[in-house]
């Protein structure tokens, strides 16, 4: 169903739209179990981004559900039905509850269902986590970030298939428009500024004029400074794993969010896209780390004193996990150095010496930096390392050298590196014999 098919409608048309969402649900991961758990209940609704995506003809990332009463109890019902269907298949399901917010997350063999008790929210101070209380169905829609996420479809009982929506929600969905539900939205919860940018890139929706003005005013007033760094970091990490992550970051930059977070955070979109194109498509490569490192490259110009420590402190504030933090810091620091050193590399073995200890993300960024600076040879060397040279291996190992009489110790490693260098430079014939001969030279 196209966005234009869900324009503001009469009651009968809304019922038809709700039925369309129900028809799509059994084909979605977890959808059958959800419908089975909801069929005899009057209070269960599919809500939020899940409804939005289904009405747009897409596939939701997860299924969002609202209920009266205990979210955990309903979540357990879904899991029980799942186990009834798949008990003999060895698949697993789990429920994680968050009592403060009345929510529960169901994970079913790759599917995710987010269950929330209907609630109303208020904010004691701007940027704080909301104070939550039980709410009506209308209040549960009104607490949401944008009108296109304030749509609900009943999943059971006599109201099955009935669609409810906040004012303007369906017309905004049809018009590809993002609109906040009230004027204090961005000051109450400034993380909605980051979500505005993400939805803008993912959905190709644009904010209406009033929402755009409210966003600009909130940023100018320093709204983002009222939110914990951890919450900012969580939203930033979501942007980094969008299907068009560079587009999401571009949207954040155009909105003014990136510069509001830190003066040294800046996106060079062509550079980021070039680096992503250079990064190998394999599990060992982390595109989100590459993009985060690319955002931090301008920090070289802002802070040359204890640069590495300051980068770590910034990422720690965002609660970036340690492994990702270290890889990001190393990539941001090493990429310019690698690009500069590769200008002087003349042989594959020299490329190896420069690149072999660096993260893949650092070398991919170096390739993009070198290309942007007009140094095609250095860019080509980085790309050759990523696609070919890093895969070159010796057939021999330390045991072969020990067996040939080389004493245990650093000499083993030195001789293996010498043989690898010669192999990289095309100086050896094929096979173990040629490699062993090179490694034992001058013994």
URMOVEN-V252591 format. One record per backbone hydrogen bond with DSSP energy under -1.0 kcal/mol. NH is the residue of the N-H (numbers start at 0). CO is the residue of the C=O. If there is no record, write none. Layout:
nh: <NH:NH>
co: <CO:CO>
This chain:
nh: <4:5:13:14:15:16:17:18:19:20:21:22:23:24:26:27:30:33:34:35:36:37:38:40:44:45:46:47:51:52:53:54:55:56:57:62:64:65:66:73:74:75:76:77:78:79:80:81:82:83:84:85:86:88:93:95:97:102:103:104:105:106:107:108:110:112:113:114:115:116:117:119:121:126:127:130:132:134:139:140:141:142:143:146:148:149:151:152:153:154:156:159:160:161:163:165:168:171:172:173:174:176:177:184:187:188:191:192:194:195:196:197:198:199:200:201:202:205:207:211:212:213:214:215:216:217:218:219:220:221:222:224:225:226:231:232:233:234:235:236:237:238:239:241:247:248:249:250:251:252:253:254:256:259:260:261:264:265:271:272:273:274:275:276:277:278:281:284:289:290:291:292:293:294:298:299:300:302:309:310:311:312:313:314:315:316:317:318:319:324:325:326:327:328:329:330:331:332:333:334:337:338:339:340:341:343:350:351:352:353:354:355:357:362:363:364:365:366:367:368:369:370:371:372:373:374:375:378:379:380:381:382:383:384:385:386:387:388:389:390:391:400:401:402:403:404:405:411:413:414:415:416:417:418:419:420:421:422:423:424:425:426:434:435:436:437:438:439:442>
co: <1:2:9:10:11:12:13:14:15:16:17:18:19:20:23:24:27:29:30:31:32:33:34:37:65:152:63:150:47:48:49:50:51:53:52:111:113:44:115:69:70:71:72:73:74:75:76:77:78:79:80:81:82:85:106:104:102:97:114:95:112:93:110:91:107:105:62:103:64:101:66:132:130:187:124:121:119:117:135:136:137:138:140:178:145:146:163:45:161:43:38:156:153:158:151:149:165:167:168:169:170:171:205:181:183:184:188:189:190:191:192:193:194:195:196:197:198:175:177:207:208:209:210:211:212:213:214:215:216:218:217:221:222:223:227:228:229:230:231:232:233:234:235:238:243:244:245:246:247:248:249:250:251:255:256:257:261:294:267:268:269:270:271:272:273:274:279:281:285:286:287:288:289:290:295:296:297:298:305:306:307:308:309:310:311:312:313:315:314:320:321:322:323:324:325:326:327:328:329:330:333:334:335:336:337:340:346:347:348:349:350:351:354:358:359:360:361:362:363:364:365:366:367:368:370:369:373:374:375:376:377:378:379:380:381:382:383:383:384:387:388:396:397:398:399:401:400:408:409:410:411:412:413:414:415:416:417:418:419:420:422:421:430:431:432:433:434:435:439>
